[in-house]
Amino acid sequence: MSALSLDLRGGLEDLLGDLWYARKRGDLGRLALLSYCEVRRWARLAGEEGLAEHSSEMITHSPHASREEFLEQVDELIVELEEVRHRVPDTLGSRNG
């Protein structure tokens, strides 16, 4: 695995940890920041444009009807990130190594 792959893998692990912690605490502001800024940044670096677009739309597309709706979307984003985490070594290693 290349150094870039390892950096992206570590960044993803940290990002998921931050999301889970904020989700557990119900910190909506932190979840919005992580979802829009950090997930989008990481996804672009990793070449995961669909994930970057999803994280952006989640925050900018329209207001959420309720706290629960926002949290459901955060949960969906976390699931997407978990799925990417299982692909990162194979995908990035073959692209960069």
Backbone bond lengths (Angstrom), bond angles and torsions (degrees), N, CA, C in turn:
res aa  C-N    CA-C-N  psi(-1)  N-CA   C-N-CA  omega(-1)  CA-C   N-CA-C  phi
1 M - - - 1.453 - - 1.530 108.06 -
2 S 1.318 117.23 134.53 1.466 121.03 -177.62 1.524 110.92 -74.52
3 A 1.340 115.07 167.36 1.471 120.72 178.88 1.521 110.13 -62.09
4 L 1.348 117.28 -38.19 1.461 120.38 178.22 1.522 110.36 -62.59
5 S 1.319 116.47 -42.88 1.461 120.53 178.69 1.525 110.76 -59.78
6 L 1.323 115.50 -44.14 1.464 119.65 -179.66 1.521 111.01 -64.89
7 D 1.344 116.85 -41.33 1.466 120.36 177.72 1.519 111.25 -62.73
8 L 1.332 116.73 -44.36 1.462 120.41 179.68 1.521 110.76 -66.84
9 R 1.307 116.12 -39.78 1.469 120.53 178.37 1.526 109.86 -61.97
10 G 1.325 117.39 -46.30 1.459 121.48 178.67 1.519 111.45 -63.32
11 G 1.325 116.48 -41.34 1.461 120.57 177.65 1.511 111.88 -62.38
12 L 1.323 116.48 -39.52 1.461 120.83 178.46 1.520 111.13 -66.12
13 E 1.319 116.17 -42.73 1.471 119.98 178.22 1.534 110.62 -60.51
14 D 1.325 116.55 -44.59 1.468 120.96 178.63 1.524 110.96 -63.52
15 L 1.316 116.04 -43.39 1.456 121.21 -179.31 1.523 111.07 -62.48
16 L 1.309 116.73 -44.81 1.465 120.10 177.67 1.529 110.98 -62.73
17 G 1.320 117.24 -41.04 1.461 120.21 177.42 1.519 111.87 -61.23
18 D 1.337 116.35 -43.63 1.465 120.55 178.07 1.526 111.41 -63.11
19 L 1.335 116.17 -42.87 1.466 119.78 179.24 1.526 111.43 -63.64
20 W 1.327 116.69 -46.21 1.465 119.76 179.90 1.527 111.37 -61.31
21 Y 1.330 116.47 -41.31 1.466 120.37 -179.51 1.536 110.79 -64.71
22 A 1.332 116.44 -47.34 1.468 120.12 179.23 1.526 110.73 -64.79
23 R 1.326 116.58 -36.91 1.480 120.89 179.35 1.526 109.83 -65.24
24 K 1.306 116.02 -43.72 1.465 121.56 -179.45 1.531 110.96 -61.62
25 R 1.337 115.33 -38.75 1.469 120.84 -179.52 1.527 112.52 -82.24
26 G 1.323 117.80 -12.73 1.454 121.05 -177.59 1.519 112.61 71.47
27 D 1.325 116.81 28.70 1.460 123.02 -178.05 1.532 109.47 -82.58
28 L 1.341 116.43 89.56 1.454 121.59 -174.43 1.527 112.81 -63.28
29 G 1.322 117.16 -39.67 1.458 119.95 179.14 1.513 111.91 -62.25
30 R 1.318 115.96 -45.29 1.470 120.65 179.20 1.526 110.36 -65.29
31 L 1.326 116.76 -40.16 1.465 120.46 178.31 1.526 110.97 -62.63
32 A 1.322 116.87 -41.28 1.466 120.37 178.93 1.530 110.01 -64.48
33 L 1.315 117.06 -45.05 1.463 121.40 179.17 1.523 110.79 -60.99
34 L 1.303 117.12 -49.82 1.459 121.02 -179.68 1.525 111.34 -62.22
35 S 1.335 116.01 -44.23 1.462 120.29 -177.12 1.517 111.63 -64.36
36 Y 1.312 116.79 -43.01 1.457 119.83 -175.85 1.531 111.86 -82.12
37 C 1.295 117.45 -52.85 1.469 120.43 -173.33 1.524 113.17 -82.16
38 E 1.306 116.37 -55.75 1.467 119.84 -170.99 1.525 113.67 -76.26
39 V 1.323 116.94 -43.82 1.473 118.38 179.09 1.524 109.52 -64.56
40 R 1.320 116.54 -44.19 1.458 120.54 -179.42 1.531 110.99 -61.58
41 R 1.321 117.02 -45.08 1.467 121.25 179.14 1.524 110.76 -61.35
42 W 1.332 116.23 -48.95 1.458 119.78 -179.29 1.533 110.63 -61.64
43 A 1.315 116.42 -45.25 1.465 120.42 -177.50 1.527 111.33 -61.30
44 R 1.304 117.11 -40.00 1.474 119.84 178.45 1.522 110.89 -65.87
45 L 1.320 117.21 -42.46 1.465 120.19 177.40 1.521 111.70 -61.24
46 A 1.327 115.68 -35.79 1.461 120.99 -177.10 1.527 112.83 -85.73
47 G 1.329 116.82 -4.05 1.458 119.46 -178.18 1.510 113.78 77.11
48 E 1.308 116.31 20.55 1.472 122.42 179.51 1.530 108.59 -97.94
49 E 1.338 115.91 71.35 1.468 120.80 -173.76 1.523 113.11 -63.82
50 G 1.310 117.88 -35.34 1.470 120.52 178.10 1.518 111.34 -62.65
51 L 1.301 116.59 -41.30 1.459 121.79 177.85 1.530 110.48 -67.09
52 A 1.327 117.00 -40.47 1.468 121.01 177.92 1.525 110.19 -61.46
53 E 1.316 115.99 -43.86 1.466 120.60 179.94 1.534 111.00 -65.15
54 H 1.322 116.47 -42.36 1.465 120.47 179.27 1.528 110.97 -60.84
55 S 1.323 116.96 -44.74 1.464 120.05 -178.59 1.530 111.13 -65.47
56 S 1.310 116.52 -35.71 1.460 120.79 178.46 1.531 110.90 -68.98
57 E 1.315 116.58 -49.07 1.466 120.97 -179.51 1.527 111.97 -61.57
58 M 1.300 115.74 -34.45 1.456 120.46 -178.91 1.526 111.96 -57.26
59 I 1.322 116.41 -34.08 1.452 120.94 -176.98 1.528 111.64 -98.45
60 T 1.316 118.42 -38.25 1.465 120.59 -171.39 1.520 115.20 -97.75
61 H 1.318 118.56 -17.91 1.461 121.34 -172.10 1.531 112.80 -65.35
62 S 1.302 117.78 -52.60 1.466 120.71 179.54 1.515 109.00 -162.43
63 P 1.321 116.61 158.70 1.467 118.55 177.86 1.537 110.46 -65.60
64 H 1.291 114.94 149.81 1.466 119.97 178.45 1.523 109.21 -82.76
65 A 1.301 115.51 141.82 1.463 120.69 -178.32 1.527 111.65 -69.15
66 S 1.321 116.22 -29.41 1.459 119.45 -177.21 1.522 110.19 -157.26
67 R 1.306 114.08 166.88 1.466 121.14 175.02 1.531 109.99 -60.12
68 E 1.309 116.06 -41.56 1.462 121.23 -178.71 1.524 111.58 -62.59
69 E 1.337 116.41 -39.93 1.464 120.14 178.72 1.533 110.38 -63.64
70 F 1.315 116.52 -43.29 1.461 120.54 177.89 1.528 110.53 -61.39
71 L 1.327 116.53 -45.60 1.466 119.99 -179.47 1.526 111.56 -64.25
72 E 1.328 117.61 -34.47 1.464 120.58 176.19 1.527 110.25 -63.44
73 Q 1.329 116.37 -40.60 1.462 119.57 178.83 1.527 111.16 -68.29
74 V 1.317 116.32 -37.19 1.469 119.55 175.70 1.533 109.20 -62.47
75 D 1.314 116.83 -43.48 1.466 120.26 178.90 1.529 111.01 -60.19
76 E 1.339 116.99 -40.35 1.462 120.76 177.56 1.530 110.80 -63.70
77 L 1.318 116.16 -40.52 1.459 120.78 178.70 1.532 110.74 -64.17
78 I 1.315 116.52 -40.96 1.467 120.71 177.66 1.526 110.29 -62.39
79 V 1.319 117.27 -41.85 1.464 120.79 178.04 1.525 110.10 -61.45
80 E 1.341 117.30 -43.38 1.464 120.66 177.16 1.529 111.31 -59.43
81 L 1.322 115.91 -44.24 1.463 120.03 179.13 1.521 111.50 -64.08
82 E 1.320 117.08 -39.36 1.469 120.67 177.42 1.528 110.09 -62.31
83 E 1.337 116.75 -39.60 1.463 120.33 178.38 1.530 110.63 -64.96
84 V 1.325 116.31 -41.67 1.465 120.63 177.96 1.523 109.62 -63.98
85 R 1.310 117.06 -38.81 1.470 120.86 -179.14 1.526 111.25 -56.76
86 H 1.313 116.38 -35.27 1.462 119.64 -179.93 1.528 111.81 -74.27
87 R 1.336 117.18 -20.33 1.461 121.61 179.71 1.523 112.71 -95.90
88 V 1.317 119.47 -21.00 1.465 122.68 -169.84 1.528 113.43 -52.43
89 P 1.318 121.29 -50.79 1.463 118.70 -177.38 1.524 112.52 -59.42
90 D 1.328 118.35 -44.47 1.452 121.79 -178.68 1.522 111.90 -68.91
91 T 1.305 116.42 -51.40 1.457 121.15 -175.59 1.513 111.37 -64.65
92 L 1.316 117.85 -54.75 1.455 120.40 -176.08 1.513 112.17 -71.37
93 G 1.304 117.19 -33.93 1.457 119.77 179.00 1.526 111.36 -63.81
94 S 1.338 117.33 -38.73 1.448 119.48 179.74 1.522 112.15 -75.62
95 R 1.326 118.48 -27.04 1.459 121.73 178.63 1.519 111.98 -77.02
96 N 1.339 115.62 -38.42 1.467 119.20 -170.61 1.520 114.13 -111.88
97 G 1.269 118.37 -6.65 1.458 117.84 -172.93 1.415 114.33 -121.20
